[in-house]
Amino acid sequence: MSKPPSRGGAIPLLVIDTNVVLDLLHFADRAAQPILRALEAGRVRCVVTASTLDELRRVLTYPEFALEPARQAEMVARYQSLSGGLAEADASTVLPRCSDPDDQKFIELAAASGAQGLISKDRALLKLRRRCAPRFRIMTPAEAVRWLDATPA
């Protein structure tokens, strides 16, 4: 497994899919919390686009989450504060196609931003690991935590 750049180098850049963002900010999933702590400490950065933020906003309105509009806005603002800003994905780059068209935006963002990794639990994205390497790695949250642990503090 390749290591992220050391503290002396560039701060690793990640793309985080919507389900993992929910694990970080809504469910407080213990397995994903080291990723949140790394973002808060500035050990890694994440990047978003208007479409990835729109997806998060849409998902937060699902009835099963029972989130009030103020809480939804708070979570989006929190995620934006942890991200390295808004990027635009370049759909013209030849990339592997995800079997779930809704997830293609994450592949495009990772490639366009020069991210070192894409963190996801989505099977359609995880199936593209080999096809996206060496451009960037696709990791589960647990794999991302191990990858981050390889970075000197």
JOURFEN-V969187 format. One record per backbone hydrogen bond with DSSP energy under -1.0 kcal/mol. CO is the residue of the C=O (numbers start at 1). NH is the residue of the N-H. If there is no record, write none. Layout:
# JOURFEN-V969187
co->CO nh->NH
co->CO nh->NH
This chain:
# JOURFEN-V969187
co->6 nh->9
co->12 nh->45
co->13 nh->116
co->13 nh->117
co->14 nh->47
co->15 nh->119
co->17 nh->21
co->18 nh->22
co->19 nh->23
co->20 nh->24
co->21 nh->25
co->22 nh->26
co->22 nh->27
co->23 nh->29
co->29 nh->32
co->29 nh->33
co->32 nh->35
co->32 nh->36
co->33 nh->37
co->34 nh->38
co->35 nh->39
co->36 nh->40
co->37 nh->41
co->38 nh->43
co->38 nh->44
co->45 nh->14
co->46 nh->84
co->48 nh->87
co->49 nh->53
co->50 nh->54
co->51 nh->55
co->52 nh->56
co->53 nh->57
co->54 nh->58
co->55 nh->59
co->56 nh->60
co->58 nh->61
co->59 nh->62
co->62 nh->65
co->68 nh->72
co->69 nh->73
co->70 nh->74
co->71 nh->75
co->72 nh->76
co->73 nh->77
co->74 nh->78
co->75 nh->79
co->76 nh->80
co->77 nh->81
co->78 nh->82
co->85 nh->48
co->90 nh->93
co->100 nh->103
co->103 nh->106
co->103 nh->107
co->104 nh->108
co->105 nh->109
co->106 nh->110
co->107 nh->111
co->108 nh->112
co->109 nh->113
co->110 nh->115
co->116 nh->137
co->117 nh->15
co->118 nh->139
co->119 nh->17
co->122 nh->126
co->123 nh->127
co->125 nh->128
co->126 nh->129
co->128 nh->132
co->129 nh->133
co->132 nh->136
co->137 nh->118
co->139 nh->120
co->140 nh->144
co->141 nh->145
co->142 nh->146
co->143 nh->147
co->144 nh->148
co->145 nh->149
co->148 nh->151
